[in-house]
Amino acid sequence: MMPQFILPDLLPAYPEVLLLVAASVILLVDMFLSDARRNLTFALSIVAIVLCAVMNYAYLLDGNTYYTFNGMFVSDAMSNLLKLATYAGMIATFVYARTNVCESDIVSGERGGEFYPLALFALLGQMVMISAHNFLSIYLGLELMSLALYAMVALRRDSPAATEASMKYFILGAMSSGFLLYGMSMVYGATGSLDISIIARELAAGGPSHVILVFGIVFLIAGLGFKIGVVPFHMWIPDVYQGAPTAVTLMIGGVPKIAAFAVTLRILVEGMIVFAADWQEMLVILAVLSLIIGNVTAIAQTSIKRLLGYSTIAQMGFMLLGLLSGVIGGHAYSATSAYGAAMFYVLTYTLTVLGAFGVLLVLSRGGFEADSLQDLKGLGKRSPGAAFVMLVVMFSLAGIPPTVGFYAKFVVINAVIVAGMTWLAVLAVLTSLIGAYYYLRVVKLMYFDEADTAAAVPVASLDLRLVLALNAALVAILGILPGGLLQVCLDAITSTLAS
């Protein structure tokens, strides 16, 4: 008798289905567009993302948790919130990058429209990662995102730096995927399942071998560490950030961090919280190394993109502090506040770094890319608006009040202190002081140094200026009134962990 095929419930995955169809259609439409009509590809991409956002917002208001594809895909409060943040970040990325794409700055002498379909497929991979509840679906989303980003780094085919960065990214990404798969295979061998819920039950029952699982967790964290970008799996970040076109650097350094956070939380917290004592020790090492190496090495950089790359390493180390503070002495009393603080941190970091790269894209016009710190000299006189936005985001990255970066660091450090790791909180504060030096150096260059050129910064398009102003305003407003977003993060974590 032939087995009966049961069609899965596609309702929870409608946003992913819509985006898949839209990305495929936009790819075909772009083939028949001239460079003068490239804005149509941009507009269709924005419409597709907005429609997905409307669906996920409806699911978020619904408040229920839905599983489909035999439990491999979940639609819950956390996934819907993180997807909405991802959509907002991707729309901002598209607006910031549009001028460069339309001017064919990214693909010199070639069509630039493939930027949008590739970005949409990367977004689809991130959506799958955020909702993945099985090791197979996690890997599927991860590779879909990664393959699109590999191609985007190499879009500028006439640039040796971009080609080199793409090769490094691809090779190290393949190695990290190998680590992740090997870790998954060891967990599967110990528990007999790839489903996160089943793995959690098996670990709670105490049957699987502790040694095999610890080795599996080591390889899982190695693979996740590469995607997050923490030491010692950080070696790709500075080269890729500098070698890739600035718009693509923003694609890598912005919203993918949200998806990487979601996957880390799903695997370590939802699936393996019983082994928290083991993976917390590993995260402590990664966090300490990232905070020290990221901040210290950034001081010596002369490239603003490399500086932001090392800044990312340090910022992700800070995010790990929240993840490792949820379980204290085998009890998860402070889990909601710690993991909520980590989620709040990654969301506000993404918002902030979008603004930083947005300013660089304003300066990168007509084939010129603002990469050197010297390019920011005298920006306060040449473009007061862009300089003020960069001032706000630099203050936020440094953790200076009243920007949101200060409060994000505060709630994470508070979670670390509650967890009883005061020494780690002190280290985080000291490394933040080190980081403040190179962030404030950017401000000094903009406002206190004379520009090397008298050329004015070209006037950006109206939509870019509006989004950039909104970006800076949110960084400032959320620093003064952070309670709403933080409470939403706490509610999402509470709902997800309870389901």
Secondary structure as UniProt FT lines:
FT   HELIX           11..13
FT   HELIX           14..31
FT   HELIX           35..37
FT   HELIX           39..62
FT   STRAND          66..68
FT   TURN            69..72
FT   STRAND          73..75
FT   HELIX           77..102
FT   TURN            103..104
FT   TURN            108..109
FT   TURN            113..114
FT   HELIX           115..131
FT   HELIX           135..153
FT   TURN            157..158
FT   HELIX           160..191
FT   HELIX           196..205
FT   HELIX           210..228
FT   TURN            231..232
FT   HELIX           236..243
FT   HELIX           246..253
FT   HELIX           256..264
FT   HELIX           265..271
FT   HELIX           273..275
FT   HELIX           276..298
FT   TURN            299..300
FT   HELIX           304..323
FT   TURN            324..325
FT   TURN            329..330
FT   TURN            333..334
FT   HELIX           335..363
FT   TURN            366..367
FT   HELIX           373..376
FT   TURN            377..378
FT   HELIX           379..382
FT   HELIX           384..398
FT   TURN            401..402
FT   HELIX           404..418
FT   TURN            419..420
FT   HELIX           422..448
FT   HELIX           462..480
FT   HELIX           483..498
//
